[in-house]
Amino acid sequence: MVASIGNSKPTTKKLLVLDTDHFSELERDLDPGKRLTQRLISSDLDKALTIITIEEEMRGWLAEINRRRDPHGQITPYAKLQRQVEAFSDWMILP
């Protein structure tokens, strides 16, 4: 895969790119996510997400926040959104 972000020079390296469904499984504490975590740990490839995954995840949490009119009901979705943003910082993000 050739990747270039902004003004950086393109680089060629093998990447394991997760789509939104796979990333979502990692966030859940269920067996499929646990199996995927083990496979990622055992892989020598660099891991990455696309900006599309970021957008889809953000859109989902923002929609959940907007559905809840009571500010107290928004606390949990805001906390999950914050955890999601923090999780993104651990990943290479591709255009």
N, C-alpha and C positions, 0 to 999 in steps of 0.2 A: 504494500500500500504506500502511496506517496501522499504525504500530508504536509500542508503548509498553513500556518495561521498568521494572519495579518501580513506584516512585512518580513516575516521570517523566511529563511531559505527552505525549500522543500527538502524533506528527509525521506529516505526509504528505509523502512523497517517493518518487520512482521508484527502485526497487532492482532489481538483478540478483541473484536468490537462487539459489545453487547447491545442488543436492541432494547426497547422500552420494556417489553414483557420479561426479558431475562433480568434486567436491572430491578424491576419490581419484585421478582421472586427473591432476589438477594435481600431486599428490604423486609421481607416477611420472615417470620421465624417458623417456617414450615419445612418439611422434608425436601421438596424440590429446591428451595433456596439453599438449604444446607448441603445438598449434593453438589449444586453449582459452585458454592464456595469452595468445597474440597477440590473440584476440578480446576478452579482458578488458581488455587494455592499450588497445585502440582504442575501448573503450566509455566514454562519459561518465557512465554510471550508477554510483551507489555500489554496492559489492558486499557481499553478506551471506550468512551461513549460518544455518540454524536450529539450535536446541538439539538437535533430533533428530539432525542430522548429527554434532554433537559427541558425543552419547551413543553413536551407532552406531560411530563411529571409536574411542572410548575402550573400548567393550565388546570390540571386535575385538582391540585390543592387549593388554588385560588377559587375554582368553582365551588368546592366544598365550603370554603370560608364564606362565599357570597350566599350560599343556600341558607346559612344560619344567620338569622336576623338578630338573635340575642347575643350580645357581646360575650357573655359567659360561655355560650355554646361555641364560640369561635376560638376559644383558648386552645383546645386540643388540636384542631386543624392547623392553627398557627404554629404550635409546638412541632407538629409533624412536618410542616413546611420548613421550619428552621433546621430540623434534623436532616431533611432532604438536601438543603443547600449545603450544609456542612459535609454531607456524604459526597456531594459532587466535587468538593475540593480535593478529594483523594484520587480523582480520575483524570486521565488525559481526555480532553474534550476536542473532538474533531468538528470541522465545519460541516 
